[in-house]
Amino acid sequence: MIRFDNVSKRYGSGQDALSRVSFDVARGEMLFLTGHSGAGKSTLMKLIMLMERPTQGQVFIDDRNLNRLSRRHIPYFRRKVGVVFQNHQLLFDRTVFDNVALPLQIAGYQASEVGRRVRAALDKVGLLSKERHNPIMLSGGEQQRVGIARAVVNKPPLLLADEPTGNLDPELSADIMNLFEQFNEVGVTVMIASHDLALLKRMNKRVLGLSGGQVAHDGVLP
């Protein structure tokens, strides 16, 4: 599903965010991305989302070479990648329903299909009863669930999450991780960036550890 082949990324400032990174992620795998601040986690995810392009090397998603993807095809590609942010990035002038519906409306789905998919996604994250609420009325954990529902409403084969439990207590973090595991169990490839080593050990999944822009660890944490 994901393949990095000798990928480097240097920003205009001269900073090397990634240096000769190579790894493969199988379809349907769940793994974690970790490393100190500035290790390259966010850059790696931005390359997958086509928010950045590599300075050298090749990035493949679902056997497609992203280097060869034209600018006009990027919006269509991004529909296949669900993204969950740490700070939710919800629109507080819209209801929970409308926040989750946004990707479908942009993609041009008919209203009946939008309603069906949004309610299915909200039901999956346990928030169907709050579809007409404004997100500001929800707790932090509930807001994160809205973000997850929005990320999966398109039924993407790949789900990325950048520090999705960073602002949550351990109990809520476990609930959120359980949701990601449920999506993974139905075949979604899941990559989660986290610096919570206790969480990573508890999950007992493959961990890709970055240090100084290079892969320093690849496997289950001891």
N, CA, C and O of each residue as an XYZ file, in Angstrom:
888
protein
N       0.826     -1.214      0.000
C       0.000      0.000      0.000
C       0.860      1.264      0.000
O       0.583      2.206     -0.743
N       1.910      1.285      0.838
C       2.827      2.432      0.890
C       4.250      1.925      0.653
O       4.678      0.937      1.251
N       4.977      2.617     -0.229
C       6.387      2.263     -0.411
C       7.215      3.542     -0.583
O       6.954      4.354     -1.469
N       8.202      3.696      0.273
C       9.179      4.773      0.155
C      10.482      4.157     -0.340
O      11.007      3.229      0.275
N      10.997      4.665     -1.437
C      12.215      4.133     -2.041
C      13.298      5.210     -2.050
O      13.341      6.059     -2.941
N      14.181      5.158     -1.032
C      15.328      6.071     -0.958
C      14.880      7.542     -0.999
O      15.405      8.341     -1.775
N      13.905      7.880     -0.153
C      13.279      9.202     -0.192
C      14.020     10.188      0.710
O      14.302      9.907      1.875
N      14.321     11.339      0.139
C      14.882     12.458      0.904
C      14.036     13.695      0.663
O      13.455     13.873     -0.408
N      13.977     14.553      1.687
C      13.276     15.818      1.543
C      14.091     16.922      2.182
O      14.339     16.912      3.387
N      14.504     17.876      1.360
C      15.236     19.059      1.842
C      14.389     20.287      1.563
O      13.950     20.511      0.434
N      14.161     21.087      2.610
C      13.388     22.311      2.447
C      14.284     23.441      1.942
O      15.511     23.344      1.960
N      13.638     24.509      1.494
C      14.372     25.634      0.935
C      15.354     26.253      1.906
O      16.336     26.870      1.493
N      15.093     26.090      3.212
C      15.987     26.629      4.238
C      17.298     25.845      4.335
O      18.234     26.263      5.016
N      17.349     24.698      3.642
C      18.534     23.838      3.722
C      18.378     22.702      4.717
O      19.266     21.859      4.841
N      17.248     22.670      5.434
C      17.005     21.617      6.420
C      16.667     20.300      5.721
O      15.811     20.254      4.837
N      17.350     19.234      6.130
C      17.043     17.898      5.626
C      16.035     17.249      6.567
O      16.396     16.792      7.651
N      14.767     17.210      6.150
C      13.722     16.632      7.000
C      13.739     15.116      6.939
O      13.485     14.453      7.944
N      14.037     14.556      5.765
C      14.157     13.112      5.584
C      15.397     12.824      4.750
O      15.732     13.588      3.844
N      16.077     11.727      5.053
C      17.308     11.392      4.335
C      17.344      9.898      4.019
O      17.503      9.069      4.915
N      17.196      9.565      2.746
C      17.314      8.193      2.222
C      16.436      7.204      3.006
O      16.910      6.179      3.496
N      15.162      7.538      3.106
C      14.207      6.705      3.846
C      13.585      5.671      2.910
O      13.076      6.014      1.843
N      13.630      4.417      3.316
C      13.011      3.331      2.548
C      12.242      2.418      3.499
O      12.764      2.013      4.537
N      11.005      2.098      3.139
C      10.207      1.133      3.896
C       8.982      0.772      3.069
O       8.624      1.470      2.121
N       8.350     -0.328      3.447
C       7.110     -0.782      2.800
C       6.045     -1.013      3.862
O       6.341     -1.486      4.960
N       4.814     -0.679      3.528
C       3.667     -0.964      4.388
C       2.690     -1.801      3.564
O       2.260     -1.383      2.489
N       2.342     -2.982      4.072
C       1.444     -3.877      3.349
C       0.016     -3.361      3.389
O      -0.368     -2.645      4.314
N      -0.759     -3.721      2.396
C      -2.175     -3.399      2.392
C      -2.854     -4.047      3.607
O      -2.657     -5.233      3.871
N      -3.645     -3.271      4.336
C      -4.343     -3.794      5.504
C      -3.509     -3.835      6.771
O      -3.949     -4.389      7.779
N      -2.301     -3.252      6.741
C      -1.443     -3.238      7.931
C      -1.792     -2.038      8.807
O      -2.300     -1.026      8.325
N      -1.510     -2.173     10.106
C      -1.622     -1.051     11.041
C      -0.269     -0.858     11.692
O       0.284     -1.797     12.265
N       0.269      0.345     11.611
C       1.571      0.612     12.203
C       1.622      2.023     12.761
O       0.772      2.866     12.475
N       2.649      2.247     13.568
C       2.830      3.544     14.215
C       4.128      4.192     13.731
O       5.104      3.520     13.396
N       4.095      5.517     13.710
C       5.243      6.324     13.326
C       5.623      7.149     14.542
O       4.784      7.848     15.109
N       6.895      7.071     14.948
C       7.289      7.811     16.142
C       8.663      8.439     15.938
O       9.340      8.190     14.941
N       9.054      9.258     16.909
C      10.326      9.964     16.827
C      10.228     11.304     17.532
O       9.131     11.800     17.790
N      11.359     11.879     17.839
C      11.383     13.167     18.541
C      10.821     14.278     17.660
O      10.654     14.090     16.455
N      10.535     15.411     18.244
C      10.067     16.561     17.477
C      11.123     16.942     16.438
O      12.294     17.126     16.772
N      10.706     17.055     15.198
C      11.639     17.371     14.128
C      12.292     16.156     13.501
O      13.180     16.295     12.659
N      11.860     14.950     13.905
C      12.472     13.719     13.381
C      12.065     13.441     11.939
O      12.744     12.694     11.234
N      10.954     14.043     11.496
C      10.516     13.843     10.111
C       9.139     13.217      9.975
O       8.708     12.926      8.859
N       8.428     13.000     11.093
C       7.121     12.336     11.042
C       6.123     13.119     10.180
O       5.488     12.558      9.287
N       5.995     14.409     10.457
C       5.014     15.213      9.730
C       5.375     15.312      8.254
O       4.496     15.269      7.393
N       6.654     15.445      7.962
C       7.080     15.515      6.564
C       6.743     14.226      5.842
O       6.276     14.255      4.703
N       6.977     13.096      6.492
C       6.679     11.807      5.871
C       5.188     11.719      5.523
O       4.821     11.284      4.432
N       4.343     12.137      6.461
C       2.904     12.088      6.190
C       2.502     13.079      5.104
O       1.621     12.788      4.295
N       3.133     14.236      5.080
C       2.816     15.224      4.040
C       3.186     14.709      2.647
O       2.529     15.047      1.663
N       4.238     13.894      2.567
C       4.610     13.297      1.281
C       3.538     12.306      0.824
O       3.228     12.221     -0.364
N       2.977     11.558      1.775
C       1.911     10.609      1.437
C       0.652     11.347      0.995
O      -0.056     10.884      0.100
N       0.368     12.488      1.616
C      -0.832     13.267      1.287
C      -0.618     14.187      0.081
O      -1.547     14.868     -0.356
N       0.599     14.205     -0.451
C       0.972     15.093     -1.551
C       0.847     16.569     -1.184
O       0.543     17.416     -2.024
N       1.092     16.853      0.104
C       1.236     18.243      0.526
C       2.664     18.703      0.291
O       2.942     19.902      0.245
N       3.565     17.745      0.144
C       4.964     18.006     -0.191
C       5.400     16.986     -1.240
O       4.780     15.935     -1.400
N       6.476     17.316     -1.947
C       7.081     16.398     -2.915
C       8.502     16.080     -2.453
O       9.168     16.947     -1.888
N       8.980     14.851     -2.683
C      10.346     14.519     -2.256
C      11.402     15.247     -3.084
O      11.193     15.543     -4.260
N      12.527     15.527     -2.455
C      13.665     16.105     -3.173
C      14.324     15.043     -4.033
O      14.790     15.319     -5.139
N      14.358     13.812     -3.507
C      14.822     12.673     -4.307
C      14.122     11.414     -3.820
O      13.583     11.375     -2.714
N      14.137     10.391     -4.658
C      13.496      9.138     -4.311
C      12.061      9.074     -4.805
O      11.539     10.033     -5.373
N      11.433      7.931     -4.580
C      10.091      7.674     -5.087
C       9.144      7.305     -3.936
O       9.512      6.565     -3.024
N       7.931      7.834     -4.000
C       6.869      7.468     -3.065
C       5.745      6.803     -3.861
O       5.216      7.377     -4.812
N       5.393      5.579     -3.452
C       4.320      4.840     -4.122
C       3.177      4.616     -3.132
O       3.404      4.213     -1.992
N       1.949      4.881     -3.577
C       0.752      4.562     -2.810
C      -0.130      3.694     -3.697
O      -0.530      4.109     -4.784
N      -0.427      2.498     -3.232
C      -1.268      1.573     -3.999
C      -0.684      1.371     -5.406
O      -1.407      1.373     -6.402
N       0.644      1.197     -5.460
C       1.384      0.956     -6.706
C       1.399      2.154     -7.653
O       1.797      2.021     -8.811
N       0.973      3.309     -7.178
C       1.014      4.513     -8.014
C       2.181      5.387     -7.572
O       2.317      5.707     -6.391
N       3.017      5.769     -8.525
C       4.161      6.634     -8.252
C       3.671      8.068     -8.109
O       3.264      8.691     -9.090
N       3.709      8.596     -6.878
C       3.179      9.935     -6.637
C       3.994     11.010     -7.348
O       3.474     12.090     -7.631
N       5.246     10.734     -7.637
C       6.068     11.718     -8.343
C       5.507     12.032     -9.722
O       5.747     13.107    -10.273
N       4.760     11.086    -10.273
C       4.234     11.245    -11.629
C       2.805     11.751    -11.651
O       2.198     11.880    -12.714
N       2.269     12.039    -10.468
C       0.885     12.492    -10.385
C       0.824     13.993    -10.633
O       1.488     14.763     -9.939
N       0.041     14.412    -11.608
C      -0.051     15.832    -11.944
C      -0.855     16.580    -10.886
O      -1.614     15.980    -10.125
N      -0.679     17.884    -10.852
C      -1.353     18.721     -9.858
C      -2.872     18.575     -9.929
O      -3.536     18.562     -8.892
N      -3.427     18.466    -11.127
C      -4.883     18.415    -11.265
C      -5.473     17.096    -10.772
O      -6.672     17.011    -10.508
N      -4.624     16.055    -10.646
C      -5.113     14.764    -10.177
C      -4.993     14.612     -8.650
O      -5.483     13.634     -8.086
N      -4.344     15.577     -7.985
C      -4.137     15.467     -6.531
C      -5.452     15.408     -5.757
O      -5.568     14.575     -4.858
N      -6.463     16.254     -6.058
C      -7.719     16.171     -5.291
C      -8.378     14.792     -5.386
O      -8.957     14.316     -4.409
N      -8.294     14.156     -6.541
C      -8.894     12.830     -6.699
C      -8.119     11.785     -5.899
O      -8.703     10.881     -5.301
N      -6.795     11.926     -5.900
C      -5.965     11.010     -5.117
C      -6.274     11.127     -3.631
O      -6.347     10.116     -2.931
N      -6.456     12.350     -3.143
C      -6.664     12.573     -1.708
C      -7.981     11.996     -1.208
O      -8.138     11.785     -0.005
N      -8.919     11.738     -2.091
C     -10.166     11.110     -1.661
C      -9.932      9.690     -1.165
O     -10.775      9.130     -0.464
N      -8.803      9.109     -1.520
C      -8.488      7.738     -1.124
C      -7.652      7.696      0.151
O      -7.267      6.620      0.608
N      -7.371      8.863      0.723
C      -6.568      8.948      1.944
C      -7.349      9.727      2.996
O      -7.591     10.923      2.835
N      -7.747      9.047      4.079
C      -8.400      9.731      5.184
C      -7.348     10.260      6.145
O      -6.365      9.577      6.429
N      -7.550     11.478      6.649
C      -6.556     12.107      7.525
C      -7.233     12.598      8.806
O      -8.242     13.301      8.761
N      -6.659     12.215      9.946
C      -7.145     12.661     11.256
C      -6.062     13.534     11.881
O      -4.914     13.110     12.007
N      -6.429     14.754     12.272
C      -5.479     15.706     12.830
C      -5.591     15.756     14.350
O      -6.641     15.451     14.916
N      -4.502     16.141     14.999
C      -4.511     16.257     16.463
C      -5.499     17.319     16.927
O      -6.192     17.128     17.926
N      -5.568     18.430     16.214
C      -6.419     19.545     16.653
C      -7.780     19.534     15.956
O      -8.479     20.548     15.935
N      -8.151     18.396     15.391
C      -9.470     18.133     14.809
C      -9.741     18.902     13.513
O     -10.239     18.331     12.543
N      -9.411     20.203     13.498
C      -9.677     21.071     12.345
C     -11.146     21.014     11.925
O     -11.467     20.896     10.743
N     -12.026     21.101     12.920
C     -13.452     21.128     12.640
C     -13.919     22.556     12.384
O     -13.282     23.519     12.810
N     -15.033     22.673     11.685
C     -15.630     23.976     11.410
C     -16.700     24.230     12.464
O     -17.701     23.515     12.510
N     -16.506     25.229     13.305
C     -17.410     25.460     14.428
C     -18.644     26.278     14.051
O     -19.496     26.540     14.901
N     -18.745     26.683     12.782
C     -19.961     27.349     12.327
C     -20.881     26.364     11.608
O     -21.870     26.762     10.992
N     -20.541     25.051     11.693
C     -21.366     24.019     11.070
C     -21.660     22.914     12.089
O     -20.945     22.751     13.077
N     -22.711     22.174     11.827
C     -23.069     21.070     12.720
C     -22.092     19.906     12.561
O     -21.281     19.877     11.635
N     -22.187     18.954     13.482
C     -21.401     17.726     13.382
C     -21.688     17.043     12.045
O     -20.766     16.623     11.346
N     -22.974     16.937     11.696
C     -23.357     16.311     10.420
C     -22.665     17.002      9.252
O     -22.081     16.339      8.395
N     -22.727     18.330      9.216
C     -22.166     19.080      8.089
C     -20.644     18.958      8.024
O     -20.073     18.946      6.934
N     -19.981     18.869      9.181
C     -18.531     18.675      9.186
C     -18.155     17.346      8.531
O     -17.227     17.278      7.726
N     -18.888     16.294      8.888
C     -18.580     14.977      8.344
C     -18.970     14.889      6.868
O     -18.333     14.176      6.092
N     -20.018     15.617      6.489
C     -20.509     15.570      5.111
C     -19.601     16.294      4.122
O     -19.662     16.028      2.922
N     -18.771     17.194      4.606
C     -18.009     18.074      3.722
C     -17.226     17.342      2.634
O     -17.320     17.740      1.473
N     -16.449     16.282      2.946
C     -15.702     15.598      1.869
C     -16.612     15.015      0.789
O     -16.255     15.006     -0.389
N     -17.785     14.530      1.191
C     -18.719     13.950      0.226
C     -19.334     15.034     -0.654
O     -19.536     14.836     -1.852
N     -19.630     16.182     -0.045
C     -20.205     17.283     -0.824
C     -19.201     17.813     -1.837
O     -19.562     18.142     -2.967
N     -17.944     17.893     -1.427
C     -16.892     18.345     -2.349
C     -16.743     17.359     -3.507
O     -16.489     17.752     -4.645
N     -16.908     16.060     -3.192
C     -16.762     15.024     -4.219
C     -17.990     14.911     -5.119
O     -17.963     14.186     -6.114
N     -19.080     15.631     -4.773
C     -20.240     15.664     -5.649
C     -21.275     14.577     -5.427
O     -22.061     14.284     -6.328
N     -21.292     13.970     -4.235
C     -22.288     12.933     -3.944
C     -23.679     13.554     -3.829
O     -23.818     14.708     -3.423
N     -24.709     12.781     -4.188
C     -26.084     13.244     -4.048
C     -26.468     13.277     -2.564
O     -25.906     12.551     -1.744
N     -27.432     14.131     -2.243
C     -27.795     14.371     -0.851
C     -28.207     13.091     -0.124
O     -27.863     12.902      1.043
N     -28.940     12.216     -0.807
C     -29.395     10.979     -0.156
C     -28.220     10.089      0.225
O     -28.217      9.477      1.293
N     -27.221     10.020     -0.652
C     -26.028      9.209     -0.375
C     -25.181      9.864      0.705
O     -24.593      9.176      1.539
N     -25.116     11.199      0.692
C     -24.394     11.919      1.748
C     -24.993     11.596      3.104
O     -24.269     11.273      4.045
N     -26.310     11.681      3.210
C     -26.970     11.401      4.474
C     -26.723      9.984      4.958
O     -26.468      9.764      6.143
N     -26.795      9.029      4.054
C     -26.592      7.624      4.430
C     -25.179      7.395      4.936
O     -24.975      6.756      5.968
N     -24.208      7.919      4.206
C     -22.801      7.693      4.580
C     -22.422      8.441      5.866
O     -21.712      7.902      6.715
N     -22.892      9.662      6.001
C     -22.555     10.449      7.198
C     -23.120      9.771      8.443
O     -22.430      9.652      9.455
N     -24.357      9.332      8.368
C     -24.964      8.703      9.548
C     -24.298      7.366      9.865
O     -24.169      7.003     11.034
N     -23.880      6.643      8.851
C     -23.157      5.389      9.092
C     -21.830      5.663      9.783
O     -21.449      4.939     10.703
N     -21.109      6.723      9.338
C     -19.821      7.070      9.947
C     -19.998      7.542     11.387
O     -19.219      7.168     12.264
N     -21.027      8.367     11.636
C     -21.279      8.855     12.994
C     -21.715      7.722     13.916
O     -21.353      7.703     15.092
N     -22.484      6.787     13.391
C     -22.888      5.625     14.183
C     -21.664      4.801     14.575
O     -21.578      4.293     15.693
N     -20.719      4.673     13.642
C     -19.512      3.884     13.908
C     -18.698      4.479     15.055
O     -18.111      3.740     15.846
N     -18.659      5.804     15.151
C     -17.873      6.446     16.215
C     -18.730      6.808     17.430
O     -18.260      7.481     18.347
N     -19.995      6.357     17.434
C     -20.842      6.546     18.601
C     -21.411      7.934     18.783
O     -21.696      8.338     19.910
N     -21.588      8.684     17.686
C     -22.064     10.069     17.814
C     -23.303     10.359     16.969
O     -23.597     11.517     16.671
N     -24.025      9.313     16.583
C     -25.192      9.516     15.732
C     -26.225     10.422     16.396
O     -26.903     11.192     15.716
N     -26.348     10.335     17.718
C     -27.348     11.136     18.432
C     -26.975     12.616     18.509
O     -27.781     13.442     18.936
N     -25.747     12.948     18.093
C     -25.295     14.341     18.209
C     -25.025     14.982     16.850
O     -24.251     15.934     16.747
N     -25.673     14.449     15.803
C     -25.395     14.944     14.457
C     -25.775     16.405     14.276
O     -25.192     17.090     13.435
N     -26.755     16.903     15.058
C     -27.196     18.294     14.906
C     -26.516     19.233     15.900
O     -26.797     20.431     15.909
N     -25.638     18.708     16.722
C     -24.896     19.551     17.660
C     -23.839     20.365     16.919
O     -23.376     19.983     15.845
N     -23.470     21.494     17.517
C     -22.288     22.211     17.072
C     -21.073     21.572     17.746
O     -21.150     21.229     18.926
N     -19.955     21.402     17.036
C     -18.789     20.742     17.626
C     -18.304     21.376     18.926
O     -17.708     20.697     19.762
N     -18.560     22.689     19.102
C     -18.067     23.359     20.308
C     -18.790     22.838     21.559
O     -18.316     23.035     22.678
N     -19.936     22.175     21.365
C     -20.696     21.620     22.482
C     -20.155     20.258     22.915
O     -20.598     19.710     23.925
N     -19.213     19.716     22.169
C     -18.705     18.374     22.433
C     -17.413     18.404     23.241
O     -16.699     19.407     23.265
N     -17.130     17.296     23.895
C     -15.855     17.160     24.612
C     -14.715     16.983     23.615
O     -14.951     16.791     22.423
N     -13.470     17.050     24.110
C     -12.313     16.865     23.237
C     -12.311     15.502     22.574
O     -11.999     15.382     21.389
N     -12.660     14.469     23.338
C     -12.704     13.130     22.774
C     -13.779     12.991     21.719
O     -13.573     12.319     20.708
N     -14.937     13.625     21.942
C     -16.016     13.581     20.953
C     -15.631     14.353     19.695
O     -15.956     13.926     18.588
N     -14.948     15.477     19.850
C     -14.486     16.222     18.680
C     -13.518     15.377     17.852
O     -13.556     15.400     16.622
N     -12.653     14.632     18.539
C     -11.724     13.770     17.809
C     -12.493     12.689     17.049
O     -12.108     12.319     15.940
N     -13.569     12.185     17.635
C     -14.393     11.179     16.960
C     -15.069     11.751     15.715
O     -15.218     11.062     14.706
N     -15.475     13.016     15.799
C     -16.036     13.670     14.614
C     -14.974     13.738     13.508
O     -15.261     13.486     12.338
N     -13.748     14.082     13.902
C     -12.650     14.127     12.927
C     -12.399     12.773     12.286
O     -12.104     12.689     11.094
N     -12.517     11.713     13.079
C     -12.332     10.363     12.545
C     -13.472     10.006     11.589
O     -13.234      9.441     10.521
N     -14.713     10.335     11.972
C     -15.859     10.068     11.096
C     -15.686     10.785      9.762
O     -15.962     10.208      8.710
N     -15.236     12.030      9.795
C     -15.015     12.785      8.554
C     -13.917     12.137      7.706
O     -13.996     12.127      6.478
N     -12.897     11.599      8.371
C     -11.778     10.985      7.633
C     -12.182      9.692      6.946
O     -11.627      9.345      5.903
N     -13.148      8.970      7.522
C     -13.499      7.652      6.974
C     -14.802      7.659      6.172
O     -15.179      6.627      5.618
N     -15.499      8.800      6.098
C     -16.807      8.830      5.448
C     -16.709      8.492      3.963
O     -17.675      8.010      3.372
N     -15.560      8.741      3.364
C     -15.318      8.405      1.958
C     -14.922      6.947      1.765
O     -14.707      6.499      0.639
N     -14.828      6.209      2.870
C     -14.364      4.810      2.862
C     -12.994      4.684      2.186
O     -12.835      3.886      1.262
N     -12.000      5.468      2.640
C     -10.680      5.414      2.016
C      -9.952      4.127      2.386
O     -10.143      3.606      3.484
N      -9.121      3.606      1.484
C      -8.336      2.408      1.808
C      -7.152      2.694      2.717
O      -6.567      1.771      3.285
N      -6.790      3.978      2.861
C      -5.641      4.382      3.678
C      -6.065      5.471      4.647
O      -6.690      6.458      4.259
N      -5.715      5.278      5.925
C      -6.069      6.239      6.975
C      -4.805      6.670      7.701
O      -4.068      5.835      8.226
N      -4.553      7.987      7.731
C      -3.409      8.564      8.431
C      -3.921      9.361      9.625
O      -4.937     10.049      9.533
N      -3.213      9.263     10.740
C      -3.598     10.022     11.927
C      -2.342     10.627     12.552
O      -1.393      9.912     12.876
N      -2.345     11.946     12.719
C      -1.188     12.662     13.254
C      -1.444     13.011     14.718
O      -2.188     13.947     15.011
N      -0.839     12.273     15.628
C      -0.994     12.475     17.076
C      -2.469     12.570     17.478
O      -2.860     13.542     18.124
N      -3.291     11.590     17.114
C      -4.737     11.698     17.370
C      -5.118     11.638     18.832
O      -6.232     12.025     19.187
N      -4.225     11.162     19.699
C      -4.543     11.076     21.131
C      -3.702     12.038     21.957
O      -3.672     11.937     23.184
N      -3.023     12.965     21.302
C      -2.088     13.844     21.996
C      -2.711     14.706     23.076
O      -2.044     15.067     24.045
N      -4.009     15.045     22.916
C      -4.670     15.917     23.893
C      -5.671     15.171     24.761
O      -6.483     15.797     25.441
N      -5.626     13.835     24.747
C      -6.631     13.039     25.441
C      -6.032     12.271     26.603
O      -4.845     11.944     26.603
N      -6.877     11.981     27.609
C      -6.400     11.195     28.741
C      -6.296      9.720     28.331
O      -6.820      9.341     27.284
N      -5.633      8.887     29.133
C      -5.389      7.486     28.739
C      -6.645      6.704     28.382
O      -6.634      5.910     27.442
N      -7.734      6.923     29.128
C      -8.962      6.163     28.846
C      -9.539      6.532     27.484
O      -9.932      5.657     26.713
N      -9.589      7.839     27.190
C     -10.088      8.285     25.890
C      -9.146      7.844     24.779
O      -9.593      7.482     23.690
N      -7.839      7.873     25.049
C      -6.860      7.419     24.056
C      -7.113      5.969     23.676
O      -7.035      5.609     22.502
N      -7.414      5.141     24.662
C      -7.693      3.723     24.404
C      -8.943      3.571     23.547
O      -8.989      2.718     22.662
N      -9.964      4.399     23.807
C     -11.191      4.352     22.999
C     -10.909      4.709     21.539
O     -11.405      4.056     20.621
N     -10.108      5.752     21.341
C      -9.785      6.186     19.989
C      -8.976      5.102     19.265
O      -9.216      4.829     18.089
N      -8.015      4.487     19.970
C      -7.220      3.430     19.353
C      -8.081      2.217     19.003
O      -7.836      1.540     18.004
N      -9.069      1.953     19.814
C      -9.990      0.859     19.520
C     -10.739      1.113     18.215
O     -10.984      0.189     17.439
N     -11.100      2.374     17.981
C     -11.753      2.733     16.721
C     -10.835      2.473     15.530
O     -11.255      1.895     14.527
N      -9.584      2.904     15.648
C      -8.635      2.672     14.551
C      -8.454      1.179     14.287
O      -8.356      0.755     13.135
N      -8.410      0.387     15.351
C      -8.282     -1.066     15.183
C      -9.502     -1.641     14.467
O      -9.372     -2.561     13.660
N     -10.673     -1.108     14.756
C     -11.891     -1.590     14.089
C     -11.838     -1.308     12.586
O     -12.227     -2.150     11.777
N     -11.361     -0.134     12.224
C     -11.230      0.174     10.792
C     -10.185     -0.731     10.146
O     -10.369     -1.208      9.027
N      -9.094     -0.962     10.859
C      -8.043     -1.835     10.344
C      -8.557     -3.258     10.134
O      -8.174     -3.926      9.174
N      -9.421     -3.714     11.031
C      -9.948     -5.080     10.939
C     -10.801     -5.309      9.693
O     -10.972     -6.451      9.266
N     -11.337     -4.242      9.106
C     -12.123     -4.398      7.876
C     -11.290     -4.064      6.636
O     -11.834     -3.845      5.553
N      -9.955     -4.028      6.808
C      -9.073     -3.928      5.651
C      -8.441     -2.581      5.380
O      -7.684     -2.444      4.419
N      -8.732     -1.572      6.208
C      -8.135     -0.245      6.001
C      -6.686     -0.258      6.487
O      -6.397     -0.726      7.589
N      -5.782      0.258      5.661
C      -4.385      0.430      6.074
C      -4.311      1.671      6.968
O      -4.790      2.739      6.588
N      -3.714      1.532      8.151
C      -3.720      2.617      9.143
C      -2.292      2.953      9.559
O      -1.537      2.071      9.969
N      -1.923      4.228      9.454
C      -0.632      4.726      9.952
C      -0.898      5.856     10.934
O      -1.561      6.839     10.602
N      -0.368      5.707     12.159
C      -0.621      6.677     13.218
C       0.700      7.227     13.738
O       1.571      6.460     14.149
N       0.856      8.544     13.724
C       2.030      9.187     14.314
C       1.764      9.428     15.789
O       0.739     10.003     16.154
N       2.687      8.988     16.638
C       2.515      9.182     18.080
C       3.872      9.179     18.758
O       4.786      8.466     18.345
N       3.994      9.989     19.808
C       5.228      9.978     20.607
C       4.995      9.303     21.957
O       5.881      9.310     22.812
N       3.811      8.718     22.154
C       3.442      8.078     23.419
C       3.972      6.640     23.432
O       3.313      5.724     22.940
N       5.158      6.454     23.995
C       5.800      5.134     23.965
C       5.013      4.089     24.741
O       4.988      2.921     24.353
N       4.367      4.496     25.838
C       3.552      3.554     26.604
C       2.402      3.027     25.748
O       2.077      1.840     25.777
N       1.800      3.928     24.993
C       0.712      3.534     24.096
C       1.219      2.580     23.019
O       0.572      1.578     22.715
N       2.380      2.895     22.443
C       2.930      2.056     21.371
C       3.237      0.645     21.871
O       2.987     -0.334     21.168
N       3.773      0.543     23.075
C       4.076     -0.783     23.635
C       2.789     -1.549     23.916
O       2.712     -2.760     23.706
N       1.781     -0.823     24.395
C       0.508     -1.471     24.720
C      -0.191     -1.983     23.456
O      -0.837     -3.031     23.488
N      -0.066     -1.261     22.359
C      -0.717     -1.658     21.110
C      -0.037     -2.868     20.466
O      -0.679     -3.643     19.758
N       1.279     -3.026     20.719
C       2.016     -4.191     20.230
C       1.914     -4.341     18.703
O       1.688     -5.431     18.178
N       2.088     -3.213     18.017
C       2.076     -3.197     16.548
C       3.460     -2.772     16.043
O       4.319     -2.347     16.815
N       3.642     -2.896     14.757
C       4.885     -2.436     14.138
C       5.061     -0.938     14.359
O       4.124     -0.156     14.204
N       6.281     -0.559     14.723
C       6.618      0.846     14.943
C       7.759      1.236     14.023
O       8.797      0.576     13.983
N       7.553      2.317     13.283
C       8.601      2.889     12.439
C       9.140      4.114     13.175
O       8.469      5.143     13.258
N      10.353      3.995     13.707
C      10.934      5.079     14.490
C      11.885      5.916     13.658
O      12.800      5.388     13.026
N      11.666      7.225     13.660
C      12.527      8.144     12.922
C      13.440      8.897     13.877
O      13.045      9.246     14.990
N      14.652      9.139     13.433
C      15.604      9.948     14.179
C      16.468     10.703     13.184
O      17.140     10.097     12.349
N      16.448     12.024     13.273
C      17.242     12.828     12.353
C      16.896     12.598     10.901
O      17.763     12.674     10.030
N      15.617     12.315     10.632
C      15.176     12.133      9.259
C      15.468     10.767      8.666
O      15.276     10.559      7.468
N      15.934      9.826      9.493
C      16.234      8.486      8.993
C      15.485      7.438      9.835
O      15.087      7.706     10.969
N      15.304      6.250      9.259
C      14.634      5.177      9.978
C      15.626      4.565     10.987
O      16.641      3.981     10.608
N      15.306      4.714     12.260
C      16.187      4.199     13.308
C      15.653      2.909     13.925
O      16.390      2.174     14.582
N      14.368      2.641     13.709
C      13.757      1.420     14.269
C      12.619      1.001     13.356
O      11.877      1.845     12.855
N      12.478     -0.298     13.137
C      11.373     -0.826     12.342
C      10.969     -2.190     12.918
O      11.629     -3.199     12.668
N       9.885     -2.206     13.684
C       9.416     -3.452     14.286
C       8.648     -3.184     15.555
O       8.459     -2.028     15.933
N       8.202     -4.227     16.218
C       7.485     -4.091     17.485
C       8.449     -3.647     18.575
O       9.578     -4.134     18.647
N       8.005     -2.721     19.425
C       8.868     -2.254     20.520
C       9.042     -3.356     21.563
O       8.090     -4.075     21.864
N      10.251     -3.495     22.118
C      10.497     -4.526     23.138
C       9.781     -4.181     24.451
O       9.875     -4.933     25.421
